[in-house]
Amino acid sequence: MADNLRVDEDSGEFYGVSFMYDNMEYFFGGEATSIRLNNTFANDDDAFYVTAGARFNKWTPSITYERFESTGDVKFADQIAAISASALPAATAQGLSAIAIGAQMAQLEDYDVLTATLRYDLDSGVAIKGDVSKVSHENDDTLDATLLRLGVNFVF
């Protein structure tokens, strides 16, 4: 079991694809990724985003949609129960099993993000940027949020 807790020489698969088109008047692009790890507590993750925007002199409005989903079953539950039951009192074994299961379940994510952005180029290499993001969780709407960000981008 200790080898399953360590991230050391673990094998897995990562797939990714992306695209971007930008003719300096408008742009659109996206990316998708898929991660599968073997013999580890980590869940399988799938994610993608698509974005589009247009340039109007110094103004650049854009919109981005993101999706992230982490899936997986509780791994190694039988092994955890067997180790705990053989060496510990029943209440302690149940507590350790619950912690291991809870740690894996806490990794499960399923959410969408929609972001509207407005950028203004102040000068060459300097821009002011603001965006509003709406985060929607599929399984727990108490985690939903709206985020407003304002910033200054500098490029040297």
CYANA upper distance limits for C-alpha pairs under 8 A (distance plus 0.5 A):
  1 MET  CA      5 LEU  CA      7.23
  1 MET  CA     79 GLN  CA      8.02
  1 MET  CA     80 ILE  CA      8.31
  2 ALA  CA      6 ARG  CA      7.07
  3 ASP  CA      7 VAL  CA      8.36
  3 ASP  CA      8 ASP  CA      8.33
  4 ASN  CA     39 ASN  CA      6.49
  4 ASN  CA     40 THR  CA      5.50
  4 ASN  CA     41 PHE  CA      7.35
  5 LEU  CA     40 THR  CA      7.12
  5 LEU  CA     41 PHE  CA      7.39
  7 VAL  CA     40 THR  CA      8.18
 10 ASP  CA     37 LEU  CA      7.90
 10 ASP  CA     38 ASN  CA      7.30
 10 ASP  CA     39 ASN  CA      7.64
 10 ASP  CA     40 THR  CA      7.99
 11 SER  CA     37 LEU  CA      6.63
 11 SER  CA     38 ASN  CA      6.20
 11 SER  CA     39 ASN  CA      8.31
 12 GLY  CA     35 ILE  CA      7.90
 12 GLY  CA     36 ARG  CA      5.87
 12 GLY  CA     37 LEU  CA      4.53
 12 GLY  CA     38 ASN  CA      5.93
 13 GLU  CA     34 SER  CA      8.38
 13 GLU  CA     35 ILE  CA      6.28
 13 GLU  CA     36 ARG  CA      5.56
 13 GLU  CA     37 LEU  CA      6.85
 14 PHE  CA     33 THR  CA      7.70
 14 PHE  CA     34 SER  CA      6.20
 14 PHE  CA     35 ILE  CA      5.13
 14 PHE  CA     36 ARG  CA      7.00
 15 TYR  CA     33 THR  CA      6.02
 15 TYR  CA     34 SER  CA      5.62
 15 TYR  CA     35 ILE  CA      7.10
 16 GLY  CA     31 GLU  CA      7.70
 16 GLY  CA     32 ALA  CA      6.06
 16 GLY  CA     33 THR  CA      4.77
 16 GLY  CA     34 SER  CA      6.95
 17 VAL  CA     31 GLU  CA      6.14
 17 VAL  CA     32 ALA  CA      5.97
 17 VAL  CA     33 THR  CA      7.16
 18 SER  CA     29 GLY  CA      7.90
 18 SER  CA     30 GLY  CA      6.05
 18 SER  CA     31 GLU  CA      4.54
 18 SER  CA     32 ALA  CA      6.89
 19 PHE  CA     29 GLY  CA      5.75
 19 PHE  CA     30 GLY  CA      6.03
 19 PHE  CA     31 GLU  CA      6.99
 20 MET  CA     27 PHE  CA      7.82
 20 MET  CA     28 PHE  CA      6.40
 20 MET  CA     29 GLY  CA      4.56
 20 MET  CA     30 GLY  CA      7.06
 21 TYR  CA     27 PHE  CA      5.91
 21 TYR  CA     28 PHE  CA      5.99
 21 TYR  CA     29 GLY  CA      6.61
 22 ASP  CA     26 TYR  CA      6.49
 22 ASP  CA     27 PHE  CA      4.75
 22 ASP  CA     28 PHE  CA      7.23
 23 ASN  CA     27 PHE  CA      7.10
 24 MET  CA     55 ARG  CA      7.49
 25 GLU  CA     54 ALA  CA      6.22
 25 GLU  CA     55 ARG  CA      5.59
 25 GLU  CA     56 PHE  CA      7.93
 26 TYR  CA     52 ALA  CA      8.00
 26 TYR  CA     53 GLY  CA      6.10
 26 TYR  CA     54 ALA  CA      4.45
 26 TYR  CA     55 ARG  CA      6.36
 27 PHE  CA     52 ALA  CA      6.02
 27 PHE  CA     53 GLY  CA      5.91
 27 PHE  CA     54 ALA  CA      6.76
 28 PHE  CA     50 VAL  CA      7.92
 28 PHE  CA     51 THR  CA      5.93
 28 PHE  CA     52 ALA  CA      4.60
 28 PHE  CA     53 GLY  CA      7.00
 29 GLY  CA     50 VAL  CA      6.20
 29 GLY  CA     51 THR  CA      5.87
 29 GLY  CA     52 ALA  CA      7.04
 30 GLY  CA     48 PHE  CA      7.67
 30 GLY  CA     49 TYR  CA      5.74
 30 GLY  CA     50 VAL  CA      4.61
 30 GLY  CA     51 THR  CA      6.55
 31 GLU  CA     48 PHE  CA      5.88
 31 GLU  CA     49 TYR  CA      6.01
 31 GLU  CA     50 VAL  CA      7.25
 32 ALA  CA     46 ASP  CA      8.07
 32 ALA  CA     47 ALA  CA      6.15
 32 ALA  CA     48 PHE  CA      4.56
 32 ALA  CA     49 TYR  CA      7.15
 33 THR  CA     45 ASP  CA      8.47
 33 THR  CA     46 ASP  CA      6.25
 33 THR  CA     47 ALA  CA      5.83
 33 THR  CA     48 PHE  CA      6.77
 34 SER  CA     44 ASP  CA      8.10
 34 SER  CA     45 ASP  CA      6.26
 34 SER  CA     46 ASP  CA      4.99
 34 SER  CA     47 ALA  CA      7.08
 35 ILE  CA     44 ASP  CA      6.17
 35 ILE  CA     45 ASP  CA      5.65
 35 ILE  CA     46 ASP  CA      6.99
 36 ARG  CA     43 ASN  CA      7.92
 36 ARG  CA     44 ASP  CA      5.40
 36 ARG  CA     45 ASP  CA      7.37
 37 LEU  CA     42 ALA  CA      7.23
 37 LEU  CA     43 ASN  CA      7.81
 37 LEU  CA     44 ASP  CA      7.24
 40 THR  CA     75 LYS  CA      8.44
 41 PHE  CA     75 LYS  CA      6.76
 41 PHE  CA    104 GLN  CA      7.06
 42 ALA  CA    104 GLN  CA      7.82
 42 ALA  CA    107 GLN  CA      8.19
 43 ASN  CA     70 SER  CA      6.67
 43 ASN  CA     71 THR  CA      6.29
 43 ASN  CA     72 GLY  CA      5.69
 43 ASN  CA     73 ASP  CA      8.39
 43 ASN  CA    104 GLN  CA      8.17
 43 ASN  CA    107 GLN  CA      7.55
 43 ASN  CA    108 LEU  CA      7.69
 44 ASP  CA     70 SER  CA      6.06
 44 ASP  CA     71 THR  CA      5.83
 44 ASP  CA     72 GLY  CA      6.58
 45 ASP  CA     68 PHE  CA      7.86
 45 ASP  CA     69 GLU  CA      6.32
 45 ASP  CA     70 SER  CA      4.87
 45 ASP  CA     71 THR  CA      6.94
 46 ASP  CA     68 PHE  CA      6.44
 46 ASP  CA     69 GLU  CA      5.83
 46 ASP  CA     70 SER  CA      6.88
 47 ALA  CA     66 GLU  CA      8.00
 47 ALA  CA     67 ARG  CA      5.99
 47 ALA  CA     68 PHE  CA      4.83
 47 ALA  CA     69 GLU  CA      6.76
 48 PHE  CA     66 GLU  CA      6.30
 48 PHE  CA     67 ARG  CA      5.93
 48 PHE  CA     68 PHE  CA      7.22
 49 TYR  CA     64 THR  CA      7.41
 49 TYR  CA     65 TYR  CA      5.98
 49 TYR  CA     66 GLU  CA      4.70
 49 TYR  CA     67 ARG  CA      6.81
 50 VAL  CA     64 THR  CA      6.20
 50 VAL  CA     65 TYR  CA      5.98
 50 VAL  CA     66 GLU  CA      7.19
 51 THR  CA     62 SER  CA      7.65
 51 THR  CA     63 ILE  CA      6.20
 51 THR  CA     64 THR  CA      4.70
 51 THR  CA     65 TYR  CA      6.96
 52 ALA  CA     62 SER  CA      6.05
 52 ALA  CA     63 ILE  CA      6.15
 52 ALA  CA     64 THR  CA      7.12
 53 GLY  CA     60 THR  CA      7.26
 53 GLY  CA     61 PRO  CA      6.13
 53 GLY  CA     62 SER  CA      4.38
 53 GLY  CA     63 ILE  CA      6.86
 54 ALA  CA     60 THR  CA      6.17
 54 ALA  CA     61 PRO  CA      6.57
 54 ALA  CA     62 SER  CA      7.13
 55 ARG  CA     59 TRP  CA      6.35
 55 ARG  CA     60 THR  CA      5.06
 55 ARG  CA     61 PRO  CA      7.58
 56 PHE  CA     60 THR  CA      6.69
 58 LYS  CA    119 ARG  CA      8.49
 58 LYS  CA    120 TYR  CA      5.97
 58 LYS  CA    121 ASP  CA      5.53
 58 LYS  CA    122 LEU  CA      8.06
 59 TRP  CA    118 LEU  CA      7.64
 59 TRP  CA    119 ARG  CA      6.23
 59 TRP  CA    120 TYR  CA      5.23
 59 TRP  CA    121 ASP  CA      7.19
 60 THR  CA    117 THR  CA      8.49
 60 THR  CA    118 LEU  CA      6.25
 60 THR  CA    119 ARG  CA      5.50
 60 THR  CA    120 TYR  CA      6.97
 61 PRO  CA    116 ALA  CA      8.01
 61 PRO  CA    117 THR  CA      6.08
 61 PRO  CA    118 LEU  CA      4.90
 61 PRO  CA    119 ARG  CA      6.78
 62 SER  CA    116 ALA  CA      6.46
 62 SER  CA    117 THR  CA      5.66
 62 SER  CA    118 LEU  CA      7.02
 63 ILE  CA    114 LEU  CA      7.92
 63 ILE  CA    115 THR  CA      6.13
 63 ILE  CA    116 ALA  CA      5.08
 63 ILE  CA    117 THR  CA      6.64
 64 THR  CA    113 VAL  CA      8.48
 64 THR  CA    114 LEU  CA      6.36
 64 THR  CA    115 THR  CA      5.63
 64 THR  CA    116 ALA  CA      7.12
 65 TYR  CA    112 ASP  CA      7.84
 65 TYR  CA    113 VAL  CA      6.29
 65 TYR  CA    114 LEU  CA      5.15
 65 TYR  CA    115 THR  CA      6.96
 66 GLU  CA    112 ASP  CA      6.07
 66 GLU  CA    113 VAL  CA      5.49
 66 GLU  CA    114 LEU  CA      6.96
 67 ARG  CA    110 ASP  CA      8.31
 67 ARG  CA    111 TYR  CA      6.54
 67 ARG  CA    112 ASP  CA      5.05
 67 ARG  CA    113 VAL  CA      7.03
 68 PHE  CA    109 GLU  CA      7.57
 68 PHE  CA    110 ASP  CA      6.22
 68 PHE  CA    111 TYR  CA      6.04
 68 PHE  CA    112 ASP  CA      6.98
 69 GLU  CA    108 LEU  CA      8.10
 69 GLU  CA    109 GLU  CA      6.01
 69 GLU  CA    110 ASP  CA      4.84
 69 GLU  CA    111 TYR  CA      7.09
 70 SER  CA    107 GLN  CA      7.84
 70 SER  CA    108 LEU  CA      5.53
 70 SER  CA    109 GLU  CA      5.46
 70 SER  CA    110 ASP  CA      6.71
 71 THR  CA    108 LEU  CA      6.51
 71 THR  CA    109 GLU  CA      8.03
 72 GLY  CA    108 LEU  CA      8.07
 74 VAL  CA    101 ILE  CA      6.71
 74 VAL  CA    104 GLN  CA      6.88
 74 VAL  CA    105 MET  CA      7.70
 75 LYS  CA    104 GLN  CA      8.35
 76 PHE  CA     80 ILE  CA      6.61
 77 ALA  CA     81 ALA  CA      6.62
 77 ALA  CA     97 SER  CA      7.69
 77 ALA  CA    100 ALA  CA      8.48
 77 ALA  CA    101 ILE  CA      7.77
 78 ASP  CA     82 ALA  CA      6.63
 79 GLN  CA     83 ILE  CA      6.63
 80 ILE  CA     84 SER  CA      6.51
 80 ILE  CA     97 SER  CA      6.69
 80 ILE  CA    100 ALA  CA      8.41
 81 ALA  CA     85 ALA  CA      6.36
 81 ALA  CA     93 ALA  CA      7.39
 81 ALA  CA     94 GLN  CA      8.12
 81 ALA  CA     97 SER  CA      6.68
 82 ALA  CA     86 SER  CA      6.62
 83 ILE  CA     87 ALA  CA      7.01
 84 SER  CA     88 LEU  CA      6.07
 84 SER  CA     90 ALA  CA      8.49
 84 SER  CA     92 THR  CA      8.20
 84 SER  CA     93 ALA  CA      5.06
 84 SER  CA     94 GLN  CA      8.20
 84 SER  CA     96 LEU  CA      7.74
 84 SER  CA     97 SER  CA      8.08
 85 ALA  CA     89 PRO  CA      7.46
 85 ALA  CA     90 ALA  CA      6.79
 85 ALA  CA     93 ALA  CA      6.10
 88 LEU  CA     92 THR  CA      6.72
 88 LEU  CA     93 ALA  CA      6.30
 89 PRO  CA     93 ALA  CA      6.67
 90 ALA  CA     94 GLN  CA      6.62
 91 ALA  CA     95 GLY  CA      6.70
 92 THR  CA     96 LEU  CA      6.73
 93 ALA  CA     97 SER  CA      6.70
 94 GLN  CA     98 ALA  CA      6.63
 95 GLY  CA     99 ILE  CA      6.77
 96 LEU  CA    100 ALA  CA      6.75
 97 SER  CA    101 ILE  CA      6.64
 98 ALA  CA    102 GLY  CA      6.38
 99 ILE  CA    103 ALA  CA      6.52
100 ALA  CA    104 GLN  CA      6.99
101 ILE  CA    105 MET  CA      6.69
102 GLY  CA    106 ALA  CA      6.49
103 ALA  CA    107 GLN  CA      7.39
104 GLN  CA    108 LEU  CA      7.81
109 GLU  CA    137 HIS  CA      8.44
110 ASP  CA    137 HIS  CA      6.43
110 ASP  CA    138 GLU  CA      6.08
110 ASP  CA    139 ASN  CA      7.46
111 TYR  CA    135 VAL  CA      7.46
111 TYR  CA    136 SER  CA      6.01
111 TYR  CA    137 HIS  CA      4.73
111 TYR  CA    138 GLU  CA      6.09
112 ASP  CA    135 VAL  CA      6.32
112 ASP  CA    136 SER  CA      5.75
112 ASP  CA    137 HIS  CA      7.02
112 ASP  CA    138 GLU  CA      8.37
113 VAL  CA    133 SER  CA      6.94
113 VAL  CA    134 LYS  CA      6.04
113 VAL  CA    135 VAL  CA      5.01
113 VAL  CA    136 SER  CA      6.87
114 LEU  CA    133 SER  CA      6.04
114 LEU  CA    134 LYS  CA      5.80
114 LEU  CA    135 VAL  CA      7.25
115 THR  CA    131 ASP  CA      7.09
115 THR  CA    132 VAL  CA      6.03
115 THR  CA    133 SER  CA      4.69
115 THR  CA    134 LYS  CA      6.94
116 ALA  CA    131 ASP  CA      5.99
116 ALA  CA    132 VAL  CA      5.95
116 ALA  CA    133 SER  CA      7.08
117 THR  CA    129 LYS  CA      7.73
117 THR  CA    130 GLY  CA      6.28
117 THR  CA    131 ASP  CA      4.65
117 THR  CA    132 VAL  CA      7.10
118 LEU  CA    129 LYS  CA      6.36
118 LEU  CA    130 GLY  CA      5.99
118 LEU  CA    131 ASP  CA      6.75
119 ARG  CA    127 ALA  CA      7.20
119 ARG  CA    128 ILE  CA      6.25
119 ARG  CA    129 LYS  CA      4.80
119 ARG  CA    130 GLY  CA      6.93
120 TYR  CA    127 ALA  CA      5.99
120 TYR  CA    128 ILE  CA      5.77
120 TYR  CA    129 LYS  CA      6.87
121 ASP  CA    125 GLY  CA      8.38
121 ASP  CA    126 VAL  CA      6.62
121 ASP  CA    127 ALA  CA      4.72
121 ASP  CA    128 ILE  CA      6.97
122 LEU  CA    126 VAL  CA      6.07
122 LEU  CA    127 ALA  CA      5.62
122 LEU  CA    128 ILE  CA      7.45
123 ASP  CA    127 ALA  CA      7.38
125 GLY  CA    153 ASN  CA      8.18
125 GLY  CA    154 PHE  CA      6.08
125 GLY  CA    155 VAL  CA      5.12
125 GLY  CA    156 PHE  CA      7.05
126 VAL  CA    152 VAL  CA      7.58
126 VAL  CA    153 ASN  CA      6.13
126 VAL  CA    154 PHE  CA      5.28
126 VAL  CA    155 VAL  CA      6.98
127 ALA  CA    152 VAL  CA      6.18
127 ALA  CA    153 ASN  CA      5.63
127 ALA  CA    154 PHE  CA      7.28
128 ILE  CA    150 LEU  CA      8.04
128 ILE  CA    151 GLY  CA      6.38
128 ILE  CA    152 VAL  CA      5.05
128 ILE  CA    153 ASN  CA      6.77
129 LYS  CA    150 LEU  CA      6.30
129 LYS  CA    151 GLY  CA      5.83
129 LYS  CA    152 VAL  CA      6.60
129 LYS  CA    153 ASN  CA      7.72
130 GLY  CA    148 LEU  CA      7.89
130 GLY  CA    149 ARG  CA      6.00
130 GLY  CA    150 LEU  CA      4.82
130 GLY  CA    151 GLY  CA      6.84
131 ASP  CA    148 LEU  CA      6.35
131 ASP  CA    149 ARG  CA      5.87
131 ASP  CA    150 LEU  CA      7.18
132 VAL  CA    146 THR  CA      7.51
132 VAL  CA    147 LEU  CA      6.14
132 VAL  CA    148 LEU  CA      5.09
132 VAL  CA    149 ARG  CA      7.00
133 SER  CA    146 THR  CA      6.06
133 SER  CA    147 LEU  CA      5.56
133 SER  CA    148 LEU  CA      7.04
134 LYS  CA    144 ASP  CA      8.12
134 LYS  CA    145 ALA  CA      6.46
134 LYS  CA    146 THR  CA      5.00
134 LYS  CA    147 LEU  CA      7.02
135 VAL  CA    144 ASP  CA      5.86
135 VAL  CA    145 ALA  CA      5.66
135 VAL  CA    146 THR  CA      6.65
136 SER  CA    141 ASP  CA      7.35
136 SER  CA    143 LEU  CA      8.01
136 SER  CA    144 ASP  CA      5.31
136 SER  CA    145 ALA  CA      7.44
137 HIS  CA    141 ASP  CA      6.16
137 HIS  CA    143 LEU  CA      6.84
137 HIS  CA    144 ASP  CA      6.25
140 ASP  CA    144 ASP  CA      8.09
